[in-house]
Amino acid sequence: MSHSQANRHGTGHDRQLDAHLGAFNSAFAELGLRFRWDAQTLYALASIDGEHARIAAYIEAHHPHLLNAYSIDFLCEAILALKRAQVPGEWFPERAVQRGLSRELPATRAQWEEDWREPGAGVPALAGA
């Protein structure tokens, strides 16, 4: 693959990533959730299979207070309905992992959540709730 082809391919991937991030963040804002994802957050969640499970793991690790008022399934479905209205389909992290774009990630959700709680590990803390 030539350098220009790689750049075009990378740009297309960046556009897809940006579209999904924008849709997630728009859904969070529309629901009044005070958190925002960036590319690093999405890549850190990439080892978790499926968007529903990624959202659930993120909320359980960073915003468990929301679970006092809402079920995890309700929150995930509400977020995904709004996200998918803007960008149908799912962002597939395995493409990024195969290209070496992400760091070494935990193999399981439990391992990811354990790593998350270690100071300085996992996804950075985000502004918001």
N, C-alpha and C positions, 0 to 999 in steps of 0.2 A: 504494500500500500504506500503510495507516495505521500510526502509531507502534506501536500494540499488536500489529498483525499482524507487523510487522518484529521486534519483541521476541520474539514467540512463535516466529517462523521462526528467528531467531538462537539461541534457546534449544534448539530441536530440533536445529539444526546443532551446537551445543556438546555436546549429549548424544551425538550420533553421533561427534563427534571424541573426546570423553571415553571413550566405549565402546571405540573402536579403540585409543586410547592405553593404556587400562587393560589391554586384551588383549595388546598388544605388550609392555608392561612386565611383565605376569604371565608371559608366555612367556620373556622374558629371564631373569627370576628363577628360573623352574622349571628352566631349562637351566643355571643357575649363571653366567650372563653378568652381569658387573658393570657394566652400563650401563643408563640409564633415559632414555626420551624424554619430551619435553614438547611442547606445541603448537608452539612455535617450531621445534623440531627437525623435526616432521612437515611444517610449512609450508616449511621450507628444503629438504626433500627432494622437495617437490611437483613440481618441474620434471622429475623423473626418472619415466619411464613405468613403472608397475607396482610392486607391493609388493616382489617378489623383487629387482628392480633397485635399489630404494631401500635395502633392507637390505644388499645387496651393496656398494653405494657407501659406506654408512655404515661398515660393517665394514672395508672396504679403506682408508678414510681415517683411521679412528680406532682400530681394533683389529686391525691387520694381523698381529700376533703370533698371533692365533687361526688364521690360515691356515697356520701351521707344523704344526698338529695336525689340522686339519679342512679339507675342501674348502669353497669358498664356497657351492656348491650344497647340500651337506649342511647347513651352518649355516642358510641361507635356508629350506630346506624344513622343517627341524626347528622353527624359529621360526614359520613360517607355519602349520604343522600345529597347533601349540598355540594360536596366535592365532585361527585360524579355528574351532577347537573352541569358543571363547568368543564370538566375534563373526564369524559367517559373512560372506563378501563382502569387498569392498575399500572403503577410504575413497577417495573421488574428489576429489582436490585441485583439479581444474578448476572445481568449484563455488565453492570458496573463492577461487580466483584471479579468476573472473568477477565475484565480489562485491567484489573489491578488498580482501580480508582478508589477503592475503599481500604481502610486499614484492616488488620486482622480482627475479626469480630467473634464474639462468643458463639458457640454452636447452638445453644438452646436458649429459650426465653428465660428460664430460671438462672442460668449462668450469666446472661446479659443483665438481669436485674441485680444479681449479686455484684457483678463488676461495677454497675452503675452507682452503687452505694459507697464504693471505695472513693476516698478523696482524690480528685484529679483524674478519675477514670471515666470512661464512657462519654456521653454527650454533655456538653457544657450546660450549666444552668441557664435558663432563658428568662428574660424579663416577663413579668406578668403575675398571674395568680400564684 
